[in-house]
């Protein structure tokens, strides 16, 4: 029964995408909202609240410290990321390879978060930071699905190409924002780490799956 409820929650969450130490310090105004999301079952209302949190992070109003320290949310963010990434990869690759690519992307993301937080002695922030990285990426990628579909039909459509580049730039800036808040570092430092992460991930994916870079 519990597994069935989690599966239903994941489906609802993906549908919405489509339309610590004390892990972090939190302001009193956020405590009630975070507690409700973390301790309640993920019904439509609570998933909308989580989606709203992710969107506010994407527009730099909030950070990973505002995400509940919840294994359930990490699981849902992972599944949402996997589903949306799978849909994106389906435009250019087969089902089996798409699954392998999604699995590799998840391994890279989890490894990056663990390495980043482990080397800076902030590993207790892993659940929130990883949930935020996966959740915001899934949200931005959801916006990219119709753009990629149009690009697949006409690869020379300049407005669509520019829109895709804009989404990629946005994702990079959001990753930097998450890193800055997770590590309490400057934004310029976080931009550099985010670039290394995105570049390294693309190199690894291009090496393991040559069709990506061809």
C-alpha positions in Angstrom: 0.0 0.0 0.0 2.8 2.4 0.9 4.6 1.7 -2.4 1.4 2.2 -4.3 0.9 5.6 -2.6 4.5 6.7 -3.4 4.0 5.7 -7.1 0.8 7.7 -7.3 2.6 10.7 -5.7 5.4 10.4 -8.2 3.0 10.4 -11.1 1.2 13.5 -9.8 4.5 15.2 -9.2 5.7 14.6 -12.8 2.3 15.8 -14.1 2.8 19.0 -12.2 6.2 19.4 -13.7 4.8 19.1 -17.1 2.0 21.9 -17.0 21.6 18.1 7.2 23.7 19.2 10.1 21.0 21.2 11.0 21.2 20.9 7.3 20.7 24.6 6.9 19.6 27.6 8.9 16.0 28.5 8.1 14.1 31.7 8.6 11.1 31.4 10.9 8.8 32.3 8.0 9.7 29.1 6.2 9.5 26.7 9.1 5.7 26.0 9.0 5.7 25.6 5.2 8.7 23.2 5.2 7.3 21.2 8.1 4.0 20.7 6.4 5.6 19.5 3.2 8.1 17.2 5.0 5.7 15.5 7.4 2.5 15.3 5.2 1.7 12.8 2.5 2.4 14.3 -0.9 -1.1 15.1 -2.1 -1.7 17.7 -4.8 -1.5 20.6 -2.4 1.8 19.6 -0.9 3.3 18.8 -4.3 2.2 22.1 -5.6 4.0 23.7 -2.6 7.1 21.8 -3.3 6.9 22.7 -7.0 6.5 26.4 -6.0 9.6 26.1 -3.8 11.6 24.7 -6.7 10.4 27.5 -9.0 11.4 30.1 -6.4 14.8 28.5 -6.3 15.0 28.7 -10.1 14.3 32.4 -10.0 16.9 32.8 -7.2 14.4 33.8 -4.5 15.1 30.7 -2.3 17.8 28.1 -1.9 18.4 24.5 -1.0 18.0 25.4 2.7 14.3 25.9 2.0 13.8 22.4 0.8 12.7 19.9 3.4 15.3 17.4 4.7 13.3 14.4 3.4 14.2 11.1 1.9 10.8 10.9 0.3 11.3 14.2 -1.5 14.7 13.1 -2.6 13.1 10.0 -4.0 10.4 11.9 -5.8 12.9 14.4 -7.2 15.0 11.6 -8.5 12.0 9.9 -10.2 10.8 13.2 -11.7 14.3 13.9 -13.0 14.5 10.4 -14.5 11.1 10.6 -16.2 11.7 14.0 -17.8 15.3 13.3 -18.8 14.1 10.0 -20.4 11.5 12.0 -22.4 14.1 14.4 -23.6 16.6 11.7 -24.6 13.9 9.8 -26.5 14.0 12.6 -29.1 17.4 11.4 -30.2 18.0 7.9 -28.9 16.4 4.5 -28.3 14.7 3.3 -25.1 17.5 1.1 -23.7 20.2 3.7 -24.3 18.0 6.4 -22.9 17.6 4.4 -19.7 21.3 3.9 -19.5 21.9 7.6 -20.0 19.4 8.6 -17.4 21.1 6.2 -14.9 24.5 7.6 -15.7 23.3 11.2 -15.2 21.9 10.3 -11.8 25.1 8.7 -10.8 27.0 11.8 -11.9 24.7 14.1 -10.0 24.7 12.1 -6.8 28.5 11.7 -6.9 29.0 15.4 -7.6 26.9 16.4 -4.6 28.6 13.9 -2.3 32.1 15.0 -3.4 31.3 18.7 -3.3 29.7 18.5 0.2 32.1 15.9 1.5 35.2 17.9 0.7 33.8 21.0 2.3 32.6 19.2 5.4 28.9 19.9 4.7 27.8 16.3 3.9 24.7 16.6 6.2 23.3 18.9 3.5 23.4 16.2 0.9 19.7 15.3 0.9 18.5 18.9 0.5 21.2 19.9 -2.0 20.7 16.8 -4.2 16.9 17.1 -4.0 17.3 20.7 -5.2 19.7 19.9 -8.0 17.5 17.2 -9.4 14.2 19.0 -8.8 15.2 22.3 -10.4 16.9 20.4 -13.3 13.6 18.5 -13.9 11.6 21.7 -13.8 13.8 23.5 -16.3 14.0 20.4 -18.5 10.2 20.2 -18.5 10.2 23.7 -20.1 12.7 22.3 -22.6 10.5 19.5 -23.9 8.4 21.5 -26.3 11.4 23.5 -27.4 13.4 20.3 -28.2 10.4 18.9 -30.0 10.3 22.0 -32.3 14.1 21.8 -32.7 13.8 18.2 -33.7 11.4 19.2 -36.5 13.5 22.1 -37.7 17.1 22.2 -36.5 17.7 25.6 -38.2 15.0 27.5 -36.4 17.0 30.3 -34.9 14.5 31.5 -32.3 14.1 27.9 -31.0 17.9 27.5 -30.9 18.3 30.7 -28.9 15.5 29.6 -26.5 17.3 26.3 -25.9 20.6 28.1 -25.3 18.7 30.4 -22.9 17.4 27.4 -21.0 20.9 25.9 -20.8 22.3 29.2 -19.4 19.4 29.4 -16.9 20.2 25.9 -15.7 23.9 26.7 -15.3 23.0 29.8 -13.2 20.6 27.9 -11.1 23.2 25.2 -10.4 25.6 28.0 -9.4 23.0 29.5 -7.1 22.4 26.1 -5.4 26.1 25.6 -4.9 26.6 29.1 -3.5 23.9 28.6 -0.9 24.9 25.0 -0.1 28.6 26.0 0.5 28.1 29.6 1.7 30.5 30.8 -1.0 30.6 33.7 -3.4 28.6 33.5 -6.6 31.7 33.8 -8.8 33.2 30.7 -7.1 29.9 28.8 -7.5 29.8 29.7 -11.2 33.2 28.2 -11.7 32.2 25.0 -9.8 29.0 24.8 -11.8 30.8 25.2 -15.1 33.3 22.4 -14.1 30.3 20.2 -13.2 28.4 20.8 -16.4 31.5 20.5 -18.6 32.7 17.3 -16.8 29.3 15.8 -17.0 29.0 16.5 -20.7 32.4 15.0 -21.3 31.6 11.9 -19.4 28.3 11.5 -21.2 29.9 12.2 -24.6 32.6 9.5 -23.9 30.2 6.9 -22.7 27.5 7.7 -25.3 29.2 9.0 -28.4 25.9 9.7 -30.2 25.4 12.6 -27.8 28.4 14.6 -29.1 28.1 13.5 -32.7 
